[in-house]
Amino acid sequence: MKPAQLLLAYQRLVERERELRDQIEQVESLLASDPSVAHAEEAFASAKAAQQAITLRLRESDREREAHRARLRSREKELMSGRIRNPTELMQLNQEVDHLKVSFAEKEDAELRLMEEGELADQAVVEASERLQDARTRSASDEPNLRRDLEGWQSELAAVKADSEAVWAQVAPAAQNAYLRVRAHPQVAEVDHNQCLACHVTVTSSGMQALRKGQVVVNCENCSRILVIA
Ligand SMILES: [Zn+2]
């Protein structure tokens, strides 16, 4: 093989190596932590937290309601006891009892709404838990396939690495240096109809002549990639 063709073969192997490394990395991170499971876990935790917050509010609301009820009863008892004779005082107490009744009813309404919220929160926890279970089941059933893919890619990677080293060893040192000097990626570009396929600039006729002989490395005059006839 001519040096430029060897370099093209080398470049393709290096590209394949990179693809394989990316795939391996993705599968490894998926196996370490499946994002759909992690997401379902977060959703479940926040549904639980919301449920807990409502439980606490309900407990607090119960306590307040009982305190309120006790106060209302003691005032009513006082009103009925006949101990208070003064009409002004009686009227004031009566007003207070009415007021306590109204605010007690309001508290009860608020507590009912809170209980409804609590039911919704319970339902949300059940649903989030089901979704988490589904995500875990799906993840577990995907795992054998992922592990099989991973093993396949790992063994292909080992083969590709060995091949790319073998091809590189066949490249003459001058061509190796020429390749290493190219800053553009990928470093080797094919030429078709006298055009560099990477930058689409026409290759000079002397460049084409040198390319056809194939003894030396020819760089694109525009993008400086190493050229090889397609
Ligand atoms: Zn070019």
Residues whose N, C-alpha, C, O or C-beta is under 5 A from the ligand:
A	BS01	ZN	C196 A198 C199 C220 N222 C223 S224
